[in-house]
């Protein structure tokens, strides 16, 4: 792919930004292996620095100038960048990395107006976006995975994009491309089992023996008691939110009202089949007490957690 003279990368998702910069550099070095890459930051720039960096070299060769945190450029330096992009040097690729938002927006708008190729790298914050990211990563490496499989991988590995990317690459390499629940369990079972959310799901679903087993394993592998209580609290609050939603509300409107992704609402609705309103209220009291105990109110946090799990299961009853 030919390298654009001006590239504008907008967003603050670090992994995606670094990939976008790396793609420009790789493209430039495919044309000229000796291409020089120079990182510039606002604090290290002064008037005339850009002109100096983009002037023809005595020895020839191309350059990629990566302007980091472009939104932090002062007015004079931003104006210098905008003057340059009206007549960019033929052997220089300028990459401006802008965090997005209102700060430095005039510079971003000016670069876009000058014809810069724009690459969006917004922060990935929602569960559904992480699932989409995993599916894209798997496809990127030549594999396939279902939405449920991607959700299982996120549950097992966590929310860190770099770890999810590494796990996706490894799974495709190890499975030949077909990534299913069995493969995820085989490679990541140990991590998934220590999740506080696994303990919470087992307790909410009334599986006392499994919940206690998972709790003991989580504690043995170093999961902090406060994180387990947090997962229990989120699980029980989810029951209360979905159970208290207006009758007849469903789909996208319900997801928007509750601030929960549709797949999570579906899961909680299945879990609610074994709960009454009074039971949910008792479980909320249990997790509030457990939270106080693991934060210093109990001599033995592990015992407090076991009691909380037992009490949550006991609060569950058929409608």
C-alpha positions as CSV (number, residue, x, y, z in Angstrom):
1,X,0.0,0.0,0.0
2,X,1.4,3.4,-0.9
3,X,2.2,5.6,2.1
4,X,0.1,8.7,2.5
5,X,2.0,12.0,2.9
6,X,-0.3,12.9,5.9
7,X,-2.0,10.5,8.3
8,X,-4.2,11.6,11.2
9,X,-4.7,9.0,13.9
10,X,-7.5,10.0,16.3
11,X,-8.2,8.3,19.6
12,X,-6.6,7.1,22.8
13,X,-6.7,3.3,22.6
14,X,-3.0,2.7,22.9
15,X,-2.8,-0.7,21.2
16,X,-4.8,0.5,18.2
17,X,-2.8,3.7,17.9
18,X,0.5,1.8,18.0
19,X,-0.7,-0.5,15.3
20,X,-1.8,2.3,13.1
21,X,1.6,4.0,13.5
22,X,3.3,0.7,12.9
23,X,1.3,0.1,9.6
24,X,2.5,3.5,8.3
25,X,6.1,2.7,9.2
26,X,5.9,-0.8,7.7
27,X,4.4,0.7,4.5
28,X,7.2,3.2,4.2
29,X,10.0,0.7,4.9
30,X,8.4,-1.7,2.3
31,X,9.2,1.1,-0.3
32,X,12.5,2.1,1.3
33,X,14.1,-0.2,4.0
34,X,16.3,2.7,5.1
35,X,13.4,4.9,6.0
36,X,14.1,6.9,9.2
37,X,11.5,7.1,11.9
38,X,11.5,10.1,14.1
39,X,9.2,10.6,17.1
40,X,8.2,14.2,18.0
41,X,6.4,15.4,21.1
42,X,5.1,18.9,21.7
43,X,7.4,19.5,24.6
44,X,10.5,18.8,22.5
45,X,9.4,21.0,19.6
46,X,10.2,24.6,18.9
47,X,9.4,26.9,15.9
48,X,11.3,25.8,12.8
49,X,11.8,22.2,14.1
50,X,9.3,20.7,11.6
51,X,10.9,22.6,8.7
52,X,14.3,21.2,9.7
53,X,13.0,17.7,10.0
54,X,11.2,17.8,6.6
55,X,14.0,19.5,4.6
56,X,15.8,17.3,2.0
57,X,18.6,15.2,3.4
58,X,22.1,15.4,2.0
59,X,22.1,11.6,2.0
60,X,18.6,11.1,0.6
61,X,16.2,8.6,2.0
62,X,12.7,8.8,3.4
63,X,11.4,9.8,6.8
64,X,8.3,9.0,8.9
65,X,7.7,11.8,11.4
66,X,5.4,10.7,14.2
67,X,3.9,13.7,16.0
68,X,2.6,12.4,19.3
69,X,0.0,14.1,21.4
70,X,-0.7,16.6,18.6
71,X,-3.6,18.1,20.6
72,X,-1.0,19.6,23.0
73,X,0.8,21.7,20.4
74,X,0.6,25.4,21.1
75,X,-1.0,27.7,18.6
76,X,2.2,28.7,16.8
77,X,3.4,25.1,16.3
78,X,-0.1,24.0,15.2
79,X,-0.1,26.7,12.6
80,X,3.3,25.6,11.4
81,X,2.0,22.0,11.0
82,X,-1.0,23.3,9.0
83,X,1.3,25.4,6.7
84,X,3.5,22.3,6.1
85,X,0.6,20.0,5.1
86,X,-0.4,22.4,2.3
87,X,2.8,21.5,0.5
88,X,4.3,18.3,2.1
89,X,7.8,17.1,1.3
90,X,7.8,14.2,-1.3
91,X,9.9,11.9,0.8
92,X,8.3,12.5,4.2
93,X,5.3,10.8,5.7
94,X,3.8,12.8,8.6
95,X,1.7,10.9,11.2
96,X,-0.1,13.1,13.7
97,X,-1.5,11.3,16.7
98,X,-4.4,13.2,18.3
99,X,-6.3,12.0,21.4
100,X,-9.6,13.3,20.1
101,X,-11.9,15.6,21.9
102,X,-12.1,19.4,21.9
103,X,-8.5,20.1,22.7
104,X,-6.5,20.9,19.6
105,X,-9.6,20.2,17.4
106,X,-8.7,23.0,15.0
107,X,-5.5,21.2,14.2
108,X,-7.3,17.9,13.6
109,X,-9.9,19.6,11.5
110,X,-7.2,21.3,9.5
111,X,-5.3,18.1,8.8
112,X,-8.5,16.4,7.7
113,X,-9.3,19.3,5.4
114,X,-5.8,19.1,3.9
115,X,-6.6,15.5,2.8
116,X,-5.0,13.5,5.6
117,X,-5.9,9.9,5.7
118,X,-7.8,9.5,9.0
119,X,-7.6,6.4,11.2
120,X,-10.0,6.2,14.2
121,X,-8.7,4.5,17.4
122,X,-11.4,5.2,20.0
123,X,-11.1,3.8,23.5
124,X,-12.8,0.4,23.8
125,X,-14.9,0.4,27.0
126,X,-18.0,-1.7,26.4
127,X,-18.2,-5.4,26.7
128,X,-19.7,-5.7,23.2
129,X,-16.9,-3.8,21.7
130,X,-14.3,-6.1,23.3
131,X,-16.2,-9.1,21.9
132,X,-16.1,-7.5,18.4
133,X,-12.4,-6.8,18.9
134,X,-11.7,-10.4,19.7
135,X,-13.7,-11.6,16.7
136,X,-11.8,-9.2,14.4
137,X,-8.5,-10.3,15.9
138,X,-9.3,-14.0,15.3
139,X,-10.3,-13.2,11.7
140,X,-7.1,-11.1,11.3
141,X,-5.1,-14.2,12.0
142,X,-7.1,-16.4,9.7
143,X,-9.4,-18.0,12.2
144,X,-13.1,-18.1,13.1
145,X,-14.9,-17.7,16.5
146,X,-18.6,-17.2,17.4
147,X,-19.9,-14.3,19.5
148,X,-20.4,-16.7,22.4
149,X,-16.8,-18.0,22.0
150,X,-15.4,-14.4,22.0
151,X,-17.4,-13.6,25.1
152,X,-16.0,-16.7,26.8
153,X,-12.5,-15.6,25.9
154,X,-13.1,-12.1,27.3
155,X,-14.4,-13.6,30.5
156,X,-11.4,-15.9,30.8
157,X,-8.6,-13.4,29.8
158,X,-10.0,-10.1,31.0
159,X,-10.4,-6.6,29.5
160,X,-6.8,-5.7,28.6
161,X,-6.6,-5.4,24.8
162,X,-3.0,-6.4,24.5
163,X,-3.7,-9.7,26.4
164,X,-6.8,-10.3,24.3
165,X,-4.8,-9.7,21.1
166,X,-2.1,-12.1,22.3
167,X,-4.6,-14.8,23.3
168,X,-6.4,-14.5,20.0
169,X,-3.2,-14.9,18.0
170,X,-2.1,-17.9,20.1
171,X,-5.4,-19.7,19.9
172,X,-5.5,-19.4,16.1
173,X,-1.9,-20.7,15.9
174,X,-2.6,-23.6,18.2
175,X,-6.0,-24.7,16.9
176,X,-5.5,-24.2,13.2
177,X,-8.1,-21.4,13.1
178,X,-11.2,-23.0,14.6
179,X,-11.5,-21.4,18.0
180,X,-14.3,-22.8,20.1
181,X,-15.2,-23.1,23.8
182,X,-13.3,-26.3,24.2
183,X,-10.1,-24.7,22.9
184,X,-10.5,-21.6,25.1
185,X,-11.1,-23.9,28.2
186,X,-8.1,-25.9,27.3
187,X,-5.7,-23.0,27.2
188,X,-7.3,-20.6,29.6
189,X,-9.2,-22.7,32.1
190,X,-6.9,-21.8,35.0
191,X,-7.5,-18.1,34.5
192,X,-11.2,-18.4,34.1
193,X,-11.6,-20.5,37.2
194,X,-10.1,-17.8,39.4
195,X,-12.6,-15.2,38.3
196,X,-14.8,-13.7,41.0
197,X,-17.6,-13.6,38.4
198,X,-17.5,-17.4,38.1
199,X,-18.1,-17.6,41.8
200,X,-20.9,-15.1,41.6
201,X,-22.6,-16.9,38.7
202,X,-22.5,-20.2,40.5
203,X,-23.9,-18.7,43.7
204,X,-26.7,-16.8,41.9
205,X,-27.6,-20.0,40.0
206,X,-27.9,-21.9,43.3
207,X,-24.9,-24.2,42.7
208,X,-23.5,-24.1,46.3
209,X,-20.9,-26.9,46.0
210,X,-19.5,-25.5,42.7
211,X,-19.6,-21.9,44.1
212,X,-17.6,-22.9,47.2
213,X,-15.1,-24.9,45.1
214,X,-14.5,-22.0,42.8
215,X,-14.2,-19.6,45.7
216,X,-11.5,-21.7,47.4
217,X,-9.7,-22.0,44.1
218,X,-9.9,-18.3,43.5
219,X,-8.5,-17.5,47.0
220,X,-5.8,-20.1,46.6
221,X,-4.6,-18.6,43.4
222,X,-4.4,-15.0,44.8
223,X,-7.7,-13.4,43.8
224,X,-8.3,-10.6,46.4
225,X,-11.4,-11.1,48.6
226,X,-12.6,-7.6,47.8
227,X,-12.7,-8.4,44.1
228,X,-14.8,-11.5,44.8
229,X,-17.3,-9.5,46.9
230,X,-17.4,-6.9,44.1
231,X,-18.4,-9.6,41.6
232,X,-21.0,-11.0,44.0
233,X,-22.4,-7.5,44.4
234,X,-22.5,-6.9,40.7
235,X,-24.3,-10.2,40.1
236,X,-27.0,-9.5,42.7
237,X,-27.4,-5.9,41.6
238,X,-27.9,-7.2,38.1
239,X,-30.8,-9.3,39.4
240,X,-32.4,-6.3,41.1
241,X,-32.0,-4.1,38.0
242,X,-33.4,-6.6,35.5
243,X,-36.0,-7.9,37.9
244,X,-37.3,-4.3,38.5
245,X,-37.5,-3.3,34.9
246,X,-40.9,-2.4,33.5
247,X,-42.9,-5.3,32.2
248,X,-42.9,-5.6,28.4
249,X,-39.6,-3.7,28.1
250,X,-37.1,-5.6,26.0
251,X,-34.4,-5.4,23.4
252,X,-32.4,-2.3,22.7
253,X,-34.8,0.0,24.7
254,X,-34.3,-2.2,27.8
255,X,-30.5,-2.3,27.3
256,X,-30.4,1.5,27.1
257,X,-32.6,2.0,30.1
258,X,-30.5,-0.4,32.3
259,X,-27.1,0.5,30.9
260,X,-26.4,-3.2,30.3
261,X,-25.5,-5.0,27.1
262,X,-28.2,-7.2,25.6
263,X,-26.3,-10.4,26.1
264,X,-25.9,-9.7,29.8
265,X,-29.6,-8.9,30.2
266,X,-30.4,-12.3,28.6
267,X,-28.1,-14.1,31.1
268,X,-29.6,-12.3,34.1
269,X,-33.1,-13.0,32.9
270,X,-32.3,-16.7,32.9
271,X,-30.8,-16.5,36.4
272,X,-33.9,-14.6,37.7
273,X,-36.0,-17.7,37.1
274,X,-34.9,-19.0,40.5
275,X,-35.4,-15.8,42.4
276,X,-38.2,-13.9,44.2
277,X,-38.2,-10.2,45.0
278,X,-37.7,-10.9,48.7
279,X,-34.8,-13.3,47.9
280,X,-33.0,-10.6,45.9
281,X,-33.5,-8.1,48.7
282,X,-31.9,-10.6,51.2
283,X,-29.0,-11.2,48.9
284,X,-28.3,-7.5,48.6
285,X,-28.1,-7.3,52.4
286,X,-25.7,-10.3,52.4
287,X,-23.3,-8.7,49.9
288,X,-23.4,-5.4,51.8
289,X,-22.4,-7.2,55.0
290,X,-19.7,-9.2,53.2
291,X,-18.2,-6.1,51.7
292,X,-17.8,-4.5,55.2
293,X,-16.3,-7.7,56.6
294,X,-13.6,-8.2,53.9
295,X,-12.6,-4.6,54.2
296,X,-11.6,-5.0,57.8
297,X,-14.7,-6.0,59.7
298,X,-13.9,-9.8,59.8
299,X,-10.9,-11.6,61.2
300,X,-11.2,-14.2,58.5
301,X,-12.2,-12.8,55.1
302,X,-12.3,-16.4,53.6
303,X,-14.9,-17.5,56.1
304,X,-16.9,-14.3,55.5
305,X,-16.9,-15.0,51.8
306,X,-17.9,-18.7,52.3
307,X,-20.8,-17.5,54.5
308,X,-21.8,-14.9,52.0
309,X,-21.9,-17.5,49.2
310,X,-24.0,-19.9,51.3
311,X,-26.4,-17.1,52.3
312,X,-26.9,-16.0,48.7
313,X,-27.7,-19.6,47.7
314,X,-30.1,-19.9,50.6
315,X,-31.9,-16.7,49.6
316,X,-32.6,-18.1,46.2
317,X,-36.0,-19.9,45.9
318,X,-38.5,-20.9,43.2
319,X,-41.0,-18.2,42.4
